[in-house]
Amino acid sequence: MEIKKKDIRALTREQLREFFVAQGDKAFRGNQVYEWLWGKAVYSFEAMTNLSLDTRSMLEANFVINNIRVDTMQRSSDGTIKNAVRLHDDLIVESVLIPTPTRTTACVSSQVGCSLDCKFCATAKLKRMRNLNPDEIYDQVVAIDNESRLYYDRPLSNIVFMGMGEPLMNYNNVIKAIDMITSSDGLGMSPKRITVSTSGVPKMIRKLADDGVKFKLAVSLHSAIDEVRTSIMPFNEHFPLSELRQALEYWYSCTKSRITYEYVVWKGINDRKKDVDALIRFCKFAPSKVNLIEYNPIGDDEFRQADDTAISMYQEALEYNGITVTVRRSRGKDIDAACGQLANKS
Ligand code: SAH
């Protein structure tokens, strides 16, 4: 029977050092390997050229590197790039590179499919298959950083966890991935340039605050009225807005970091004055700003983007109340790379 080899990237630096000592080698060999695996992000033992050939084949005999592979890359007419990424067990997730004149943002996935059931989101139609490992999240970032350098001549500048999945339902792995992305052993990116987006899991938002994370938080709010929110995001029944609100107040009191609310305005769903008023009240609980995002149709008729007058009503009322609001145009729509369109179509 073949023995299943362990994924070497599941080992911490300390465990790698111990492994080498147990082999009768020097502990610092562990540091060398760790550097290849994370800082240099190589995907083969053969590439670890400061190790002897014997050491490299010994590693080969004991471990695997379960790296991702970019299966297909699509480029939108607006410069957005979508990667369909194959995992070691042949499941697929998607990640997106979004270039603007001043930054390159990676939008990465945290789960294969999604466990939530937001009615307007294409990813929700795929059931959740599994959580991504920290290295699978890290690899998506590395792949996009490479593409950014190749096609746009500059490194990646920002990361948003707005791809497939609910990051706070894969809490530990997302935190580990961000630790490596921000560590000087890894990509050395500033946590201020990373945003984790959640549909709003109160217990986990509190945990983020308790864990003292330094990245930014975005919440996909879409309605500040329970009845409406539950009708479009059914899990809201279990995590009602009052609990979300308290968790967000707690987040702000611990981190002093302003929260971003993502919000789509749909015709006949949340385009009334009372929807706007409820949002403004909600925004006053903790310092926040609102991104009004364009609706990207996912192929059913239930949801339609609201009229421009409704969007303007939101914008003006928020501004009047001193709340920062940005109206966001979608990127990468022609290749199904925009918010809520990631569904492994290709
Ligand atoms: N589960 C997390 C991460 C996904 S982020 C979260 O909900 O925040 C994806 C973002 O796109 C969320 O803000 C989501 O509400 C939004 N979205 C989903 N479907 C959309 C669609 N069809 N059009 C526009 N935005 C959509």
Residues whose N, C-alpha, C, O or C-beta is under 5 A from the ligand:
A	BS01	SAH	F120 C121 A122 F161 M162 G163 G165 E166 P167 S197 T198 S199 S220 E262 E294 Y295 N296 I298 C339 G340
